[in-house]
Amino acid sequence: MLDKIDPRFLPRPALSRRRFLEVIGLSGAGFMVGCGPAADDAAPDSTDPAAGPAAADLNHFVRIGADNTVTVIIKHLDKGQGVTTGLPTIVAEELDADWSQMRHEFAPADAARYGHGFFGPLQMTGGSSSVANSWMQLRNAAAAARAMLVGAAASRWGVPAAEISVSGGIVSHGGQSATFGELAAAAADIEPPAEPALKDPAEFTLIGTRLPRLDSAAKTDGSAQFTLDVSRPGMLTAVVARPPKFGARIASFDARKALEVPGVTDVVEIPRGIAVVASSVWSALAGRDALDVDWADDDAEQRGSSRLFADFKHAVDNEAPLTARADGDTDAAFAAAATTLRREFRLPFLAHATMEPMDCVVELSGNACDIWTGSQMQTTDQMAAAGITGLLPEQVRIHTQFAGGSFGRRAAPNSDYVAEAVMTAKAIGGRAPVKLVWTREDDMRAGFYRPMSYHVLEGAVDEAGNISAWRHRTAVQSLLAGTPFQGAIQDGVDSSSVEGARNLPYRIDNLFVGVHNMESKIPVLWWRSVGHTQNAFVTEAFIDELAVAAGRDPYEHRRELLADHPRHRAVLDLAAERSGWGEELGPNRGRGIAVHESFGTLVAEVVDVTVNGGKISVDRVVCAVDCGIAINPDVIRAQMEGGIGQALSAALREEVTLEDGRIREDNFDQYQPLRIDEMPTVEVHFVASAEPPSGVGEPGVPPLAPALVNAIAAATGKRLYRLPIGDQLES
Amino acid sequence: MALELEVNGQRVTVDVPDDKPLLWVLREDVGLTGTKFGCGIAQCGACTVHIDGSPARACVTPVSRVAGKSVTTVEGVGSREAMAVRNAWRELDVVQCGYCQSGQMMSATALLESNPAPSDADIDQAMRGNLCRCATYQRIRAAIHRAADSLEA
């Protein structure tokens, strides 16, 4: 079943299926989409009271209740990006359901049934791919379910199925009609069609319209359940004391004082630290404060941020990079150039800083491990828990909860916080369910981070004023090295280090992109838009400077260089037009532009700033997006607004720094995300597209930082090469 | 020690250390989990509740300080302003991950209870203490204006 990929479920080969397979080292593997009936033993959690006992599972994704609700089984994590609305929209469309009857429920961890359409048999959420990989899978599942409902009606009424129509959740023929709920039980016995007929997109009535989010109600009355809200009978709470430096170990510890704290029940050593277990969070924290630990840090990372940057720079200046892309003869073009420009860029470590710090609830019983958490990689965590407990993966049940943000953080290849919780539950003999809680300080200090990077960009301009050569060398830590996914690194090049750099879309005949793989003990991870966060910044800031240096308009110049990329051009044109590009702005004001493709989606942004002395006010961001068919335009708009806000936050101020290997910023008084008074007006415009849907969770992020520094340059003449911007304009 | 509190109009008795923050008492001892933990140092506002009608950060409020006072959480807030806020939040689909939104709505409700027609500057002032990592700020601002408009109508 896993040896052949059904092409129907590969909606978009151009959407880097190859890249996805590369990333997880599973090229050649595929997975089988489940349109058959769901087996009872792996039925999703029936936590939705609306799905009554008479509910019928028409397949692994669609359940119809006797009460006429349609529950869509969501194989992905909801971390705010809107999958609990987007995926039901696809189902409702092909099912011809009424939006008011739609519900959602998170799927259990099950790689075979709920694996990723691009990644293979791995259940995960990432790469802005939830809608893209579910698109044909859910259309087929819903169309099959619709055919089953029609088949049930046909046999009930003794009429040909072809004469039956479905609209707004009602199945009808002549004067007869029935709801989905009335037909559900009989429909479950109908053989699903092997190749259900899909709608012509011209007939879509829900896709492309504004539908209310299905999670809004629960998220506005306090009832939405996050991991931190989970409670189990007899549950204890654990916090973990972890090494203060990455790579340090426990030399010795004394638990006596911690055990004297009222409420503390256990102090246990686990491979990642010392877990203090108590009857409440407050007691656990007091117990941890009372712990006496000696750490051995002789093998730990001891470098501070400035030393790390110096090491990165030394590598670029003195060592040969690995080649990620080489077109033409870059050296010759530089030798023949009329003028050249060389710039160095620096970007810091960033924290995901999700509003809900990491957390996980684990309950062990004789032959089962139940886990409640919000995870982007359910089946990876399932395997990790199986390894720790000695159970089989299928004995590990994952109950996916809403996640209070993630941005990549809850997709740790080593399942860090899930592993801590399982290890702790095991260390106390499984005698009680354990809720692992991370404080904000734990969350900031224990990793993971968007990797810091150092870049040197060089451009050559010929006598005619054209860019004749481009050379980009980057020094950055690989995200995949040392993880189970490192097999995806090809010829030493981790694609996540150079994404957005080696696929530079501009027509430049001589082009070199090289990477220096840096090593440290600081744990790094994907952060909303991954390598694009740094590579879009440096490439779009540099192309802007090259254009201006050549006396060209930065928008027009990009446009000319994008003649072979009509989708890039279309978003660039739309953003320029809607922003009023070219108009006079007045003193201290500037307008900057950037365009970038990530996760199959094209986004251009125009940023307006006012700069007074060292103070930057971001007045407006105009965003143009082409993400293929826009399933839920308002959810996409929200993702662009949020991506822009988070990217602005990072560009202005965010930076995790180290002093002698120790993280300095450990709470929001020092690591300061954007607040409401700094949020610009964001306008989002769509390029109409009939292409299959592509990602929206991340692609709003990359163009913001370069458009911002380009705007600052337009306002002040000063170009910035280092993020965060911080107080650089004050000097 | 045993303490008597009034939470959402109901008297509850809890047996907890008197320095335990109200946030964790609400979540662990009273069983109301709509109020969230984000930072523990009054920097993010995810734990915002009303104490005698005024917004407060429950994560830094020792439970002993609210003895004899009235505590309102997102689960129990029911003023006209609170309902207008909730409706506006839903009409504009403000939420993304949703984790900070209890606190956002409690701050917004308190703002409208004291200022029925806030300006953008008033909103900035009242809402600056509430972080949203999903950056739903543009919609929060619009929803507060919409709620204010609906109260006026």
Interface residues (C-beta under 8 A of the other chain):
Chain A: D78 K79 G80 Q81 G82 P212 R213 D215 S216 A217 A218 K219 T220 D221 G222 S223 A224 Q225 F226 L228 D229 S231 P262 S280 V281 W282 A353 T354 M355 E356 P357 F402 A403 G404 G405 S406 F407 V437 T439 R440 E441 D634 V635 A638 Q639 E641 G642 G643 I644 G645 Q646 L648 S649 N667 F668 D669 P673 L674 R675 I676 D677 M679 T681 V682
Chain B: V16 P17 K20 P21 W24 R27 E28 D29 G31 L32 T33 G34 T35 K36 F37 G38 C39 G40 I41 Q43 C44 A46 T73 V74 E75 R86 W89 R90 D93 V94 V95 Q96 C97 G98 Y99 C100 Q101 S102 M105 I123 D124 M127 R128 N130 L131 C132 R133 C134 A135 T136 Y137 Q138 R139 I140 R141
